[in-house]
Amino acid sequence: MNRFERLGFKGEAKLRYLDGEVQVLSPGDFVRCAVTGEPIPLDQLRYWSVELQEPYIDAAASLSRYRATHGK
């Protein structure tokens, strides 16, 4: 993940999800899980899809989305 210095930004960030890192397009404190809608603080973001450009709260949410989009 790129270093993101907390500068008092509030609200939802916009990110580009890359292999092994993210790029901040619009600063913020969190992103929302594409499956659950729960906020994910940027320093806790560990799961995302480069293909779908979506973040996930945990591995279970990531697997759920993968199965839903890949028909498994």
Wavefront OBJ file of the C-alpha trace (Angstrom):
o trace
v 0.000 0.000 0.000
v 1.224 3.501 -0.689
v 2.066 5.511 2.409
v -0.954 7.579 3.378
v -0.289 10.247 5.938
v -3.346 11.069 8.004
v -3.823 14.776 7.515
v -7.235 15.136 9.091
v -9.188 14.081 5.995
v -12.715 12.960 6.786
v -14.996 10.906 4.645
v -14.677 8.225 2.026
v -11.496 7.921 -0.027
v -11.390 7.059 -3.711
v -8.699 4.516 -4.565
v -7.309 2.702 -7.585
v -6.631 -0.929 -6.646
v -3.377 -2.279 -8.069
v -1.460 -5.524 -7.601
v -0.128 -5.356 -4.045
v -0.843 -1.668 -3.477
v -3.437 1.044 -3.867
v -3.231 4.524 -5.342
v -5.111 7.337 -3.597
v -7.189 9.268 -6.122
v -9.154 11.282 -3.569
v -8.065 11.391 0.097
v -10.267 10.230 2.937
v -10.296 8.088 6.068
v -11.999 4.957 4.763
v -13.492 3.004 1.875
v -16.677 0.908 1.906
v -16.713 -2.851 1.514
v -18.304 -3.739 -1.839
v -20.097 -6.716 -0.246
v -21.195 -5.551 3.217
v -21.143 -1.765 2.880
v -19.141 -1.508 6.112
v -16.483 1.207 6.316
v -12.867 -0.002 6.184
v -10.247 2.364 7.640
v -7.434 2.753 5.093
v -4.844 1.431 7.527
v -6.868 -1.795 7.849
v -7.509 -2.371 4.131
v -6.062 -5.785 3.209
v -8.419 -7.259 0.579
v -9.442 -5.891 -2.815
v -10.035 -6.911 -6.410
v -7.857 -5.384 -9.116
v -10.224 -6.790 -11.755
v -13.397 -5.329 -10.217
v -11.726 -2.316 -8.524
v -13.510 -3.010 -5.201
v -12.403 -3.261 -1.557
v -13.486 -5.982 0.905
v -13.665 -5.996 4.689
v -12.229 -9.512 5.033
v -11.293 -12.689 3.174
v -14.830 -14.102 3.464
v -16.306 -11.050 1.705
v -13.636 -11.300 -0.991
v -14.379 -14.985 -1.583
v -18.120 -14.308 -1.647
v -17.702 -11.667 -4.377
v -15.316 -13.891 -6.345
v -17.842 -16.740 -6.333
v -20.673 -14.411 -7.328
v -18.764 -12.905 -10.251
v -17.025 -16.028 -11.502
v -19.960 -18.439 -11.231
v -18.438 -20.810 -8.719
l 1 2 3 4 5 6 7 8 9 10 11 12 13 14 15 16 17 18 19 20 21 22 23 24 25 26 27 28 29 30 31 32 33 34 35 36 37 38 39 40 41 42 43 44 45 46 47 48 49 50 51 52 53 54 55 56 57 58 59 60 61 62 63 64 65 66 67 68 69 70 71 72
